[in-house]
Amino acid sequence: MDAAWHPVALSGDIEPATSAGFKLFGQELVVWRDDKGTAHVWEDRCPHRGMRLSFGFVRGNHLACLYHGWQYDRSGQCRHIPAHPDLEVPPTITVPVYKAREWAGIIWTSLDHDAAPGEEIAGIPAVAVRSVYLDKPVATAIAALVANGLDDGDAVRQLGQNLCLVKSATSQLLAAFQPVSETRTGMHVVALDVAPDKPLKDLARIVEAFRDSLSGEVRVG
């Protein structure tokens, strides 16, 4: 995945016709799925009164603001204002839209409109394990994972700026890191393969234990 792309959620956590808010570099964004299941990432603000669109609701291929029901199509263009149903909405009423794509069971976005799409991981089923949030900068969280793994005996290889491959005797995981802010990081973990005697709930507990270990002093090496 190109360095301009950043993970924001596990694919399975955003169901069709739902939305959720998140932050990337401190900027408030919304991720939502339309009725076709396509994921979209926008600025999390209705141009009318500034209400968070993540508080709104999905109607078909429109995202509607909770406050006054203004509806925006997949391009971010306002298409319907309930208080003025016959109004031809001016084309200037739009929500800033960002690129979004799904890759290895994770929803990614880029704030760089010229970002290359990156390569697909083809033929590898990825199963959601857990998303956790760490009160550490991205670089610190990645360094701790590379040095210590999620669990004893893990071998960790950094694949890019914000992606690590974690191998253990029973599983192979991808951990993708979201720069929420300068001091807070989201870590989204998916399993590429899991041994039958290692259920996903056990892997989720390991991810949570890693999060808890970072609540104190982080030891690297």
C-alpha angles and dihedrals in degrees: 000000000000114000090243091067122085132188117242107169145354109265092234092055093065108062124193113284093019135106138198136188126231141159131242117187086344093304116127113234136168127220118199140165124225125216090277091057095249115147121229131188121204141159106281097236134093109226090222104065103345097256114159109260089210086073089058133082139249120243110185106298093346131090112213128203115239094220105061102353098248107169126216126195126223091277091056093252117140108241106169137031110187094206089057105031094169095048118117097226113232112248089232091074102090141136118233107255128205132197116269133186140161120235129167093351093307132105112231133188138184128211087202108089090201095053116137114243096241127217127298124239097231126201096004115116112217120200122198115248109169145315116220134175123227127201090222135089116265094251092053093048093049092047091053092049094047092048100042109015124218091283139008113295097019119145112212128195123184108226098185145333094307108010132085133183113219118197125188134162091270107029149023116217139182117215116196120192125217118200098221091171138329090284105028130066135188117214116199114192128194130177120233092186134357130192114240091244092056108068120198092249089063090051090049089055090051090052090049090049089054089052091050092049089058092055086080132039113324115227116204119193 
